[in-house]
Amino acid sequence: MMAISGKTRVCGVIGDPIEHTLSPPIQNAAFSHLKLDFVFLAFHVKAADLENAIRGMRGLGIHGLNVTMPHKSTVISYLDKVDSAVKFLGSANTILNRDGKLSGFSTDGVGALKALRENGAELAEKKVLLLGAGGAAKAIAFSFAQEAGSLCILNRVPEKAAVLADALNRMFGKKIVGGALSPSAVQKNLRDADILVNATSVGMHPTVNQSLVAPQWLKPNLVVMDIVYNPVETKLAKDAKTAGAKVISGVEMLIYQGAASFEIWTGRSAPIGVMRKAALNKLSNTGENK
Ligand SMILES: NC(=O)c1ccc[n+]([C@@H]2O[C@H](COP(=O)([O-])OP(=O)(O)OC[C@H]3O[C@@H](n4cnc5c(N)ncnc54)[C@H](OP(=O)(O)O)[C@@H]3O)[C@@H](O)[C@H]2O)c1
């Protein structure tokens, strides 16, 4: 890390809980690699203290923040400006402080899109099957909807998938479908899918032996992105690899969404390799990180 000086810019992440966050090692490795006079810290902010924390950001001139659970939605009311993704999702994960004016962004969707592209998979004309309709799934659906050939969203609570599909259809004028995440629906939709994204928490530590997709439904010409990054290789990812599919790990989305935040704060191109190494290093040292 660069020596802290009188000009060091402070960035950080706010959440509750926060102690398991991977963002400080990832962002500090990137600042350090580019010799930027920035430092990144984790702040434990309880829900009742959020407004004061954001006042503190203005008052102390904290340059940038990542926002994680449980503040992603509530933080919006304290910001001056938000991007189109934040408006659609009703949540923000990145704040930039420009001379006291706070702008909110959501980088999960662009992070997922970049993870796909930079790993050699294209979306145009492709049939995408998205499992999940929670916060991350919504962000992914928003960023994939415009480009994908088709998008099918399946969720355990089917109404959430249907509401999301309807909202995207209204926005993009496309035929996006939403339905119940049953084994038969997954199997049926996988038959002609090109890209499968698991955006549920199934397979995440500690239930690492779970997957919503039976191994025999996977095929070599499929791209499988599992956004769960703990463990780095989920059961779904292992099964997909065995089936000969192209696998993109959740660490890729984690890095590219962090890279998007880094670029918003610094205006510089993020050193992806350095950030990936820092994330994998941290994940391999503490297998229980969230
Ligand atoms: N790689 C990255 O950068 C990145 C970024 C964000 C999140 N993530 C990971 O993505 C996962 C989801 O995060 P989130 O923020 O979207 O959480 P969330 O808003 O709580 O959504 C959880 C999703 O998982 C589904 N789900 C949970 N348990 C299930 C089960 N047993 N069977 C079927 N579906 C189940 C939920 O379905 P219901 O709606 O029916 O409950 C919902 O769709 C987490 O593992 C998180 O760590 C990764």
The ligand as a MOL file (V3000), in Angstrom:
LIG
                    3D

  0  0  0     0  0            999 V3000
M  V30 BEGIN CTAB
M  V30 COUNTS 48 52 0 0 0
M  V30 BEGIN ATOM
M  V30 1 N -20.1500 -12.7900 -7.9590 0
M  V30 2 C -20.6510 -11.6450 -7.5590 0
M  V30 3 O -20.1160 -10.5630 -7.8410 0
M  V30 4 C -21.9150 -11.6180 -6.7810 0
M  V30 5 C -22.6390 -10.4160 -6.6180 0
M  V30 6 C -23.8330 -10.4460 -5.8770 0
M  V30 7 C -24.2770 -11.6390 -5.3120 0
M  V30 8 N -23.5170 -12.7710 -5.4880 0 CHG=1
M  V30 9 C -23.9880 -14.0460 -4.9190 0
M  V30 10 O -25.2310 -14.3550 -5.5420 0
M  V30 11 C -26.0970 -15.0320 -4.6360 0
M  V30 12 C -27.4440 -14.3020 -4.5860 0
M  V30 13 O -27.2310 -13.0070 -4.0250 0
M  V30 14 P -28.4200 -11.8980 -3.9670 0
M  V30 15 O -27.8080 -10.6820 -3.4360 0
M  V30 16 O -29.1770 -11.8410 -5.2430 0 CHG=-1
M  V30 17 O -29.3580 -12.5490 -2.8360 0
M  V30 18 P -30.9420 -12.3980 -2.6610 0
M  V30 19 O -31.4080 -11.0750 -3.1310 0
M  V30 20 O -31.2030 -12.8140 -1.2510 0
M  V30 21 O -31.5570 -13.5150 -3.6480 0
M  V30 22 C -31.3840 -14.8850 -3.4020 0
M  V30 23 C -31.9030 -15.6780 -4.5970 0
M  V30 24 O -31.6040 -17.0660 -4.3800 0
M  V30 25 C -32.8270 -17.8080 -4.4330 0
M  V30 26 N -32.7330 -18.9660 -3.5420 0
M  V30 27 C -32.2060 -19.0000 -2.2890 0
M  V30 28 N -32.2690 -20.2620 -1.7930 0
M  V30 29 C -32.8470 -21.0280 -2.7560 0
M  V30 30 C -33.1800 -22.4030 -2.8460 0
M  V30 31 N -32.9280 -23.2570 -1.8340 0
M  V30 32 N -33.7230 -22.8640 -3.9960 0
M  V30 33 C -33.9580 -22.0150 -5.0280 0
M  V30 34 N -33.6690 -20.7020 -5.0030 0
M  V30 35 C -33.1330 -20.2140 -3.8730 0
M  V30 36 C -33.8980 -16.8250 -4.0280 0
M  V30 37 O -35.1650 -17.2900 -4.4500 0
M  V30 38 P -36.5220 -16.7040 -3.7560 0
M  V30 39 O -36.7120 -15.3150 -4.3260 0
M  V30 40 O -37.5680 -17.6400 -4.2400 0
M  V30 41 O -36.3070 -16.7190 -2.2780 0
M  V30 42 C -33.4160 -15.5760 -4.7900 0
M  V30 43 O -33.7140 -15.6680 -6.1640 0
M  V30 44 C -25.3290 -15.0860 -3.3080 0
M  V30 45 O -24.6910 -16.3300 -3.2030 0
M  V30 46 C -24.2960 -13.9820 -3.4360 0
M  V30 47 O -23.1200 -14.2250 -2.6830 0
M  V30 48 C -22.3750 -12.7930 -6.2070 0
M  V30 END ATOM
M  V30 BEGIN BOND
M  V30 1 1 1 2
M  V30 2 2 2 3
M  V30 3 1 2 4
M  V30 4 1 4 5
M  V30 5 2 4 48
M  V30 6 2 5 6
M  V30 7 1 6 7
M  V30 8 2 7 8
M  V30 9 1 8 9
M  V30 10 1 8 48
M  V30 11 1 9 10
M  V30 12 1 9 46
M  V30 13 1 10 11
M  V30 14 1 11 12
M  V30 15 1 11 44
M  V30 16 1 12 13
M  V30 17 1 13 14
M  V30 18 2 14 15
M  V30 19 1 14 16
M  V30 20 1 14 17
M  V30 21 1 17 18
M  V30 22 2 18 19
M  V30 23 1 18 20
M  V30 24 1 18 21
M  V30 25 1 21 22
M  V30 26 1 22 23
M  V30 27 1 23 24
M  V30 28 1 23 42
M  V30 29 1 24 25
M  V30 30 1 25 26
M  V30 31 1 25 36
M  V30 32 1 26 27
M  V30 33 1 26 35
M  V30 34 2 27 28
M  V30 35 1 28 29
M  V30 36 1 29 30
M  V30 37 2 29 35
M  V30 38 1 30 31
M  V30 39 2 30 32
M  V30 40 1 32 33
M  V30 41 2 33 34
M  V30 42 1 34 35
M  V30 43 1 36 37
M  V30 44 1 36 42
M  V30 45 1 37 38
M  V30 46 2 38 39
M  V30 47 1 38 40
M  V30 48 1 38 41
M  V30 49 1 42 43
M  V30 50 1 44 45
M  V30 51 1 44 46
M  V30 52 1 46 47
M  V30 END BOND
M  V30 END CTAB
M  END
